Every structure is written in structure tokens, then in C-alpha cells.
Amino acid sequence: MKHLLCVPVMMSLVLLVGCAGSRMLPIQPFEQKLNPYTVVYFTAESALAEDVSAELTDLEARLAARLEKEKLFEKILLAECQTDCAKALLVKAVVTNVKKVSGTTRFLAGAFAGKASLTAEVTFIDGQSGKTIGSYFVTGQSGGTGVSGGTESAVDKTAEAIVKLIKDNL
């Protein structure tokens, strides 16, 4: 009898559990490979009325750390390119949606807090010509369980997806 009671409980937990992940929706798929670029300039800005400055700073830091770890470029700069942009890939992320879930909310509400998410329109621009060479909507999501993190996990998944886009197009 005890085992029969466990089945509904386990099924309920399975329904409440969600995996962290990301989605990439092409707006303008890459027109060329990214391997000629030796420098990447990354900027993040918001298209939202709410204050997401902490998430923007976190996205920039996490993306830079992931790119440095992968050693895909000679230099990674968190700025706009002002001079000598010939071999530069400009990556501009405009955050269009954020669903925040704090650590406290996650702890208190668990899976019922839902998934945190961050969506950005990410545009890849040739530094020399100023031409857009690719553009994607990228969404990172935290998991939906009681231990899956919150907004910071969604930001990390967004950075991970942007780096994947770059790696897949070298």
C-alpha cells in the first residue's frame, strides 16, 4: 500500500520539475563564418522599462568568462568598438524580456515560483563594414524545481547560448 501512495507523489514531482535550458530563434541566420574575427566587442542594453542593470552586468561578465574559457578570440572587450574595428566582431544584445525569480522566492515557493528567463535580441555585426551578419532571439531559462536557481541561472543560460551560436559558426 505504501508503494501505491508513492506513485502519485512521484508523478506530481515529475510534473513540477523543469529543466534549465535555452532557445535560439533565428531572425537573420549567419551569412558567413565567424572565424576571420580575432576580437569580439560585446555590449548589452535593455529595451525594458524596468531596471535590469544587474542582469545586464551579469550577462556581460558571464559571456566574457565563457568566451575567455573557450579561447575563441584574441581579445574580448565589454565595450563598443571605437577605432580599429577591421577584425572585430561586434555582438550587441538587447534584452527584451526578463522574468525574475529570486533565490528567496525559489526557496520559499520551490517549483511553484516558475522558471526565470531572460530573452535578448542578439545581433552580430562586422566591425569593418557595420553590416549585420546574423541576428537571433536567445532565451535562457532556469529550471523549475526547488533547487534550480533563479534569474542568475537564466542569465547564465543566455550567455551559454550566445557562445554556442558563435562556436557553431566558426
HELIX and SHEET records of a PDB file:
HELIX    1   1 LYS A    2  LEU A   16  1                                  15    
HELIX    2   2 SER A   53  GLU A   70  1                                  18    
HELIX    3   3 GLY A  103  ALA A  109  1                                   7    
HELIX    4   4 GLY A  110  ALA A  113  5                                   4    
HELIX    5   5 THR A  151  ASP A  168  1                                  18    
SHEET    1   A 6 GLY A  21  GLN A  28  0                                        
SHEET    2   A 6 THR A 132  GLN A 141 -1                                        
SHEET    3   A 6 SER A 117  ASP A 126 -1                                        
SHEET    4   A 6 ALA A  88  LYS A  99 -1                                        
SHEET    5   A 6 VAL A  39  SER A  46  1                                        
SHEET    6   A 6 LYS A  75  LEU A  77  1                                        
END                                                                             
